[in-house]
Amino acid sequence: MDAVQRANSGHPGAPMGMADIAEVLWNDFLRHNPADPGWPDRDRFVLSNGHGSMLLYGLLHLSGYPISMEDIRNFRQLGSPTAGHPEYAPGLGIETTTGPLGQGITNAVGMALGEKILAARFNRPDFPIVDHWTYVFLGDGCLMEGISHEAGSFAGTMQLGKLICIYDDNGISIDGEVQGWFTDDTPERFRAYGWHVVPDVDGHDPAAIGAALQAARDCDDRPSLICARTVIGFGAPNKQGTAATHGAPLGESEVAAARESLGWSEPPFSIPERVYQGWNVASAGAERQAAWQELMTGYTAKYPELAAEFTRRMASELPGDWAGIADRAIAAIAAAGETVATRKASLIALNAFAPALPEMLGGSADLTGSNLTHHAGSTPISAANADGNYIWYGVREFGMAAMMNGMALHGGLLPYAGTFLTFSDYSRNALRMAALMRIRTIHVFTHDSIGLGEDGPTHQAVEHVSSLRLIPNMRVWRPCDTVETAVAWRHAIERADGPTSLILSRQSLPFQTRDPAQIAAISRGGYILSVTEGSNTGAPAIALIATGSEVGLAVAAADQLAEDGFSVRVVSMPCLELFLEQDALYREAVLPAVLTHRVAIEAGSTGLWYRLVGLSGAIVGLDRFGKSAPAGDLFKHFGFTPDNVAAIAKQLVEKD
């Protein structure tokens, strides 16, 4: 109450309503060690209804995590770790960024699945080194969001028995009593998913809460939902049970009345030492971790190779010989010189890289045969056997992306998965959360343009590449052939500070010949693919800048322009944002300022390309929806031909 009041903004209702549940969970059930927030076998706690962030900050502070009372006083203030919604901070005990409702529970499904996969891979008789629970708080809003259906259905199918969700059933959302717009029979809904449900629990009775949690833990063959009846804003005598407590300060007079109602006489931001002592979980946490470490010592003695592999993976370290493996694989792919679709090039790269990376965990949203994410060493994961490396996500694009976030956050896994590029719209907010948290997930987006063909404009991505490029900290690669695709995969695997989107074609693309220096330059996002000297020494030089399927088009147009006497530089730009991050000297070497006649070519939205061609340049792009027709016909119809590109380049020169 005090933190929200001081900030003059926030959500006091959920923290007050769930405080009784939180106290029982954190003191009596949650296995964690505030002295080491990254302990691999800790229980995970996710506040899916992230607007109730002050509950989490209070729990962390009282439990001994490095959230100070000054941080609490500075709730929602610039530079404070106590942001308006929880933001991923593993050193502080904040397991994930929550705020957009429904994603927290879906992250938690990914965490619980990660626990199950790693347990199946590493545990041995008498050595359960991976053996922890994932607990989630969620509210009506999370359950109304469609992603919760994707997550709930998947979790039930996978029988994630180490997942326990506690539903804050207070009947109130921002607009008031939810009975006007949310009348689902929630217990039956989750039973239909295959969950164990503990209904009708008094969320303000510690004994009832403890019994419900124990019942959930006893049923470890299914995920559990505890439906806890609570009063939003519990303790505020005039506002509790109403939407007035949801998203606004209670007001000084109501805070004072709540203090009296709750029998709390301490001034704001003052906690008696006896209360801190009651929350002293540090010693218990240290003892639990010490017991686990003793278990790990015995495990290491008996299974040294497994222990080393587990330690490496949980530290997110690549194998020691990774660089050599990647170098040799890319050299072999370059030597093969295959002309294939880049979705097939992606599979070639996976087959080369995956054997060295057992942490890679693939999947697809019901498009495995189209995305080509199932490599030669892929083995399926099921409820009965989690010792695999491939997930059939079903048609759950948003859920898939958010579960991948959860698996990446859990640690020990490198998740990648695929769908059509146009369906990135469904998963976009989870992609944004991955970028915000700076976690490593790899998204394979195939069927990248009008090259999709006959399925038509509903499936033809036009604005999607630009849309993904607009997400801060998202790296977007649109490679033109097998070599660029392999380099893109390598970059995504080695990147430790954010997600990567791989944009891949359905149609075959011509292999481009390069020397070793050019292959090395691919990793800088953009490089000179070819320079053709024309016979007309007086004609100004032209730069053609292209990505993906349009690189081959640029090369063909350059040949035509050279026949007409023009000197032409073809620049392949597989990762625009990475190129723009390079130093000025490199950018100038690739696209010198004196090279003013520039044409960018990409079968998609044109807006971002003005950053490279300037207002005086030209762009061959697509700022409208496509049509249903064979791909070759569509490229001709929309002007993606060597003749048209050459003509537009000539027009630029003629303007001068």
N, C-alpha and C positions, 0 to 999 in steps of 0.2 A: 504493500500500500504506500509506504513512504517513498520508495524509489520512483514509482509511477507518479506520485503527487509532486515530487521534486522536479521530475523531468517535464511535468505537465503534459505527458502523453504516455500511452502504453495500455496494457491489458491486465487489469488486476483480477478480473473475474475468474479465469481458469486457474491461475496459481492459487487463489484462495480456496477454490472448490476442490482442487486436487491435492492440496497440501497434506491431508491426512493419509491419502494413498501413497504419496511420495515418501513420507516419513517411514512407513512400514516397509516399502520396497527397498529404500536406500539403507536403512539400518539393519533390517532383518534378512534380506535376501540377496541384494546386489553384491557380487564378488568383484571388488575393485581395490586399487591401491593408490590413493592420492599422491603418494611419494613417487610413483612411477605410472603416469597416465597411459603410457604405451605398452604396458605389460601385455604380451600377446594373448594370454588366456583369460584376460579380464572379461566380465560380462559387459555387453554393450547396452547403453541406454539412449533411446531416441525420443525426443520430444517432437512428435509429428505435428501437434497443434502448436507450432512454433511461436505464435503470437503470445503464448504464455511464458515467454522467455525468462521473466523474473523468477519463476519457480525453479528453473534450471540453475540460474545464477545463485539463488539462495541455497540450493542443495550443494552446489560445488563449493561455495564459501564455507558453509557449515561443516562440510566433510573434510576440508583441509586442502582443497585444490588452490592454485595460485590466483584466485579471484578475491581481491581484497575488499574491505569495507569501502575504501575510497572508490574502487571500481563500481560497487553497488550504488554509491552516492552519485556517480557519474553515468548512471543508466541512460542509454540513448544519446550520449554526448560524443562529440567528435574525438576520435582517438581512443575511446574507451573500449575494452574487450566485451563490455556488456551492451551489445548492440540491440536494436529493437527486436530483431529476430536472431536466433542463435546462428553464429557463423563458425564454420569448421575451424577448430583450434585444438589439435590433439594434445598439445602440452597443457591445455587448461581443462581437459576432460570433455570438451564439446566434440562429439563424435561425427556430426554432420551438420550441414547448413539446412535449416528448415524454415519454412515461411510459406511458400506456395503449398497449400494444403494437399495432403495425399501423398506427397513425395517422401515424407519422413517414414511412413509405414512401408513404402515401397523400397526405400533405402534399406530398411530393417529386414525386409524379406531377402534382399541381396546379401546382407550381413549374415543372416541365419543360413542361407544357402552356402555362403563361403565357409562357414563353420562346419557344415555337414560335408562339404567336398574335401576340405583339408583333414577333417577327422578320418574320413574314409581312406585318404591317401597316406597319412602319417601315423595314426594310432596303431599300436600293437598291443597284444595281450599284456595286461598289467601296466601299460604305459599310455594312458589316455591324455596325451600332451595337448590335444585340442578338445576341450570339453567345457564350453561356456554357453551362456544363455544370451538372448537378445530380447530386451524389454522395450516396449513402446507405449507411450501415452498418446492417445488420439481423441479427437472430438467429433461432433456431428459434421463439421465442415469437411474433415478428412474423408468421412464415409460417404458424403454426398459427391465428392469428386470422382469422376469416372475411373481415374487411375487406381483407386482403392479396390475396385472390382477386378481389375487386371491383377493386382498384387494378391488379393485374397484368394482368387481362383487358383493362381499359380502356386501359392504357398500351400494350399490344401492338396493340390495334385502332387507336389513334391514331398508332402508329409514332413514339414519342417517342425519337428516336435520341440526344438529348442527355442522357438519363437513364442513369446507371450505378449499379447496386446491388451492394454487396459483402456476401455472405452469410457470416456467422461460423459456419461449420459445425463446431461443437465437440462436438455430440452430447449436450450436458448442458443441462438446465433445472432449476428449483428442486427438483423431485421426484427428480432423478437422471438416469440415462441415458434419452434420449428414445426409444430403440428400442422401448420398451414401449408408446408411445402416438403416435409420429410416424415412420411408415415411408414417407412419400411419396417418390417419385422426383422430387426437386425440380428437377433439370435438365430432365427431360422435361416436367414440369408447366409450366415457364416457356417451353420451346420450343413447347408447345401453345398458349400465349398469343400466340405470335409474337415472342418475345424471342430475342436473340442470347445464347448461354450459353457461358461459359468455365468448364469443369468442373475439379474435382480440382486446384486450385492450392494449393501449399504456402504457407500463410499466415505462415510464419516465414522464408521465403526472399525477401529483397528483390528479387533479380533476377526470380524467378517472378512476384512481385506486380507489378513494373513492366511485365513483358511482358504480363500479363493486362490491366492497365489500358490499355496501348497498343492491344491488340487490341480492347478495348471501344470506345475512341475512334475506331479505324479503321472500325468498323461503325456508321455514323451514321444508318442508315435504320431501325434498331430499337433499343428499349431493351436494355440489357445486364445480365446477372446474372453476377457472378464468384463462383463457389463456392469459398471458401477454407477449407481444412482447418486448423483451429487447435487449440491446447491451452488450455482454459480455465485461468486462473490460471498461465499460462506463467512458469516461473522459480521457483515455490514448490515445492521438491523433494518435500515430503511430501503436498501437497494438490492439486497441479496435476492437471488432468484429471478432477476430481471436483466434485460439487455443493457440497462444503464451501467452495469458493472463490466460489460464485455470489453470495450475499447476506449475507455476514457477514465481519467482520474476520478476517484470517488468524491473529492472535495474535502476541504479541511474539516468541516463539521462532521461528515460521515466517517472520516478516518478516526476522529476522536470518539465518535459513538461506537465504532467497531472495536477500538481499544478497550472501551468499557465493557462491551458485550463479551469480548474474548478474555477479559481479565488480564490484559497485558498493560502494565504500567510503565514500561521502559520508554525513554524518549526515542525519537527517530534515530535509526542507525546505531543503536546500542544493544548489544547482546550480552547478557550476563555470562560469566565464566562457567557457571554450572550448566548452562545450555550447551556451550561449546564442548564441555566434557561429555555431555550426553550424546553428542554427535561425533565423538572421537573414534572414527572408524579406521584411523591410520594404522594403529597397532594390529587390528584384525586383518587389514589389507596386507600389511607387511608379512604377517604370519602365513596368509594364504599364498602370497607370491613365493615366499621362502619354501613352502611345501611343494609348490609347482616346480621351483628351481631344483629342488632335490630330486623330484621325479625326472626332470629333464637331464640331470646329471647321470642318473642310471640309464636313461634312454640313450644318451650319447655314448656311454660305455658299451652298450649292447648293439646299438645301431648307429655307428658313427657317420656313415654316409647319409642316412636319412636325416640325422640331426643337423649335419652341415647344410643339407639342402633346405630343410625347414628354416634354419636360421637365415640363410641367404634370401630366401623368398620373403620372409617376414620383414627383412630389412630393405626390400625392393631393390636388391642389387642384381645386376645381370651376371651371367656366368663369366668367369675370369677369361675364357677364351672367346668371348662373344665377338669382339672386334675382328679377329681373324676369320671367324665363321662367316660374318656378314660380308667382309671384303671378298672372300672366295666365292660366296654365293652370287654376289652382284657381278663379279667378273665372269662367272660361268653363264649367267643370264645374258650378259652383254655378248659373249662369244656365240651363244646360240642364235641370237638375232631373230627371234620369232615375231611374226606379224599376227597378233591375236587381239581380241578385245581386252581392255585393261581389267575387266572383271576376271578374265582368265589369267592375265598377268598377275593379278593379286593372288590367285590360287597358286601360281608358280612360286611366288615369293613366300607364301605360307608354307608350302611344302619344303622350301629350302631352309626357312628360319625355325619353324615350329619344333623340329626334333631337338633343337638345342635349348628350348624354352618350355619346360614342362608347366610353368605357371600360366601359359597362355590358355585362356578359356573362351572358346568360340561360341557362336550361336547365330540364329537368324529368326526374324519374326515371320515364320512360315514361308520363307522364300529361299531356302537353302540351295535349291537347284539353280536358282537365278543369281543369287548373290555369290555363290561359289565360296562360301566360308568354311566348308567342310573339307579339311585337308586330309591327306592320306593317313595320318596318324590320329584322326579324330575318333573318339569313342563317346557314345552318348551317356549322359547323366540321367538317372531316373530316381524315383522315390526309393526303390529297392537297392539301387547300386549307384552311389554318388562318386565312386572312384573312376571318374571320366574327365573329359575336357571339352565336351560339346553339349550345348543346351538347346532343346527345341522350345523356343519361347512361345510359339503360337502367335496368333494375330494380336500382339500386344506391344506395339512399337513404343509407346510412352512408358509402359511398365518395364519393358526390356531396358531402356536407357537408364531409368532410375534404379533398377536392380543392379545394373552394371556399376553405377555410382556406389551402391552399397557394398558390392564385392571389392571394388578398388579401395574403398575406405577401410574395409575389414583387414585388408592386407593379405599377402601371400598369393595373389592372383592378378593376372593381367587380362582383363576382360576385353574382348572385341566381339562385335556382332553386326549383322547386316540387315538392310531393308532397301527398298527403292528410295532414291533421293527425294522424290516428291512426298514421301511419307515422313521425311524428317520434320515436317510441320507438326505431326502428331507428337514427336518426341522432343520438340525444340526446347521446352522449358527444362527438361532434365539435362539436355546438352548445355544449356546456360548455367545450370547449377554445377555441372562438372567443371566448366571454365571458371566459375566464381570460386570454387574450392581448390582449383589448380590440381586436379587429380588426373591420373593417367587412365583414360579409356579410349578405345579406338573404334570408330564408327565407319563401317563399310557401306557406302551409299552407291548403289549401282543404277544403271538405266538413267544416265545423268542429263539427258537433254531431249530434244526432238528426235535424236537418234533412236529413241525407244520405238518410234514408228507407229504402228497401227493401233495401239491401245489409246492413242489420242491425247488431247490436252489435259484430261483428268490425271493422266499418269506421266505426262511430259514435264520435267522440271524446267522452269524458266528463271524464276526469281530466287531459287533455293540456294544456289552457290553464293550469290551476293548476300543473301540473308544470313548464311552461316559465317561468311567473312565478317559480318558486322558484329558478331559476338566477341567481346574482348577476350583475349587469351585463347581463342579457338584457332587451331592451325588447320587450314583447309588446303588439301593437296588435290590437284586435278592433273594427273600424269598423262603423258602422251603415248607411252609404250611400255614395254616390259622393264626396261632399265629404270626409267623414272618411277615406275610403280614400286620396284624393289627398294629404291632409295627412300621413297615416301614411307614404306613400311618400316624400314630401318629407323628413320627419324622418329616415327610414332612410337616405336618400341623403346628407343633410347631417351625419349623426352620424359622428364620427371616432373614437369611443372604445369601440366595441363593436358586436355583432350585433343584428339586429332580426328578430322573427318577426311576420309579418302573418297574422292569422287570419281567413279569408274564408269566406263562405257559398256553398252551392250554390244556394239558393233566392233569389228576388227579395226585396228589402227596400225598404220605402217611403222615398222621398226626404223629408228633413226640411228645412223652411224655416228659415233663419237670417239674422240681420243680420251685417254685417261684423265687429262685435265678437265675436260668437259664433264665427265662422269663425276669427278670430285666436286665440280661447281654446282651440280644439281642440288646438293644439300644447302645451298645458299638461297634457294627459292626461285631464282631466275638466272639465266646464263645465255651466252651467245651460242646458238646451235650451228649457225652457218653464216658466212659472209660471202656474197657473190659480187665480184667486181664487174661492172658493166662497161661497155665499150665507149659510152658517151661520157667522157671525162668532165664535161661541163654540166652534166645533170646532177642535181642534188641527190644525196643518198636518202634511202627510204628505210625505215625500221618497221618490220612486221612483228608484233608481239602477240603470242597466242598461248592457249592452254589446251590440254587434253586432245580431243578429236580434231581441234582446229589447227594443231601444230603441223600436221601433214598437209593441210590445206594451205598454210602459210608458206611451207617449203615449195609447193607446186606453184603458188602465185609468184614467189621470188624467182623461180626459173623463168616464168613468162616475162616478168619485169626485166630480168637480165637480158633476155633476147631483144628487148626494146632499148637496151643500152643503159639501164639504171643499175646503180650499185645498191644492193639490198642486204640488210642485216636481219636475220631471223632470230628473235629472242624467244626462247621457251620459258614460260613463267608458271611452273607447276604450283608454286605456293606464293601468292602475291604478298601476303602479310609478312612472310619470312624475308622475302627480298627487300621489302621496305624497312626491315629492321637492320639490314646490313649497313656497314659504314659508308659514308658519302663517296669515298674513293672507289669502292667496288661498284656502287650504283652508277657512278659516272663512267666507269670503264665499260659497263654493259650498255648503258643508254646515255651517251655523252650529250651534254646540253646543246651542242652544235647540231646534233641530229634531230632536227625539228619536225621532219615529215614522218609522222608516226601513225600507224594503224594498228589498233588492238582488235583481236578476233576471238570471240567466244560465243557459243550458242546459248546465250542467256542474257540477263539484264546488263545494261551497258554502264550504269551510273558510276561504279567504282573505277572504271578504267580511265576516266578523265584524270585521275591522279598521275597516270603515266603518259598519256598522250597530250594532256593540256587541252585548253579550249580550242586550239587551232588544229588539233589532230582529228582523226576519224576513228569510228568504232563500227565494226561489223558485228552486230549483236542482235538480240531479240527482246524487244520491250512489249511484246504481246504474247498471247497464248498460241500454242501450236495447233496442229490439225491431225486428224486421223488419216494416215497414209503411210506407204513404205518410206523408210528413213531416207533413201536416196532421193526420192521425189521431194521430200520435205526440205532437205538441204538445198536443193536447187530452187524450190519455191521461195525460200526465205533468203536467198542470196549468198549462201555459203558455198561458193564455187571459186576456183582460181581466177576465172575471168572477171567476176564481180570484184573480188578483192584487188586484183591488179588495176581494174578501172578506177576504183575508189582511191587507190594510192596515186595514180596518175592525176586524178582531179586535184589532190592536195598540192602536187607540184605545180599544176597549171594555175592554181589560185595565186601563186607567187609571181 
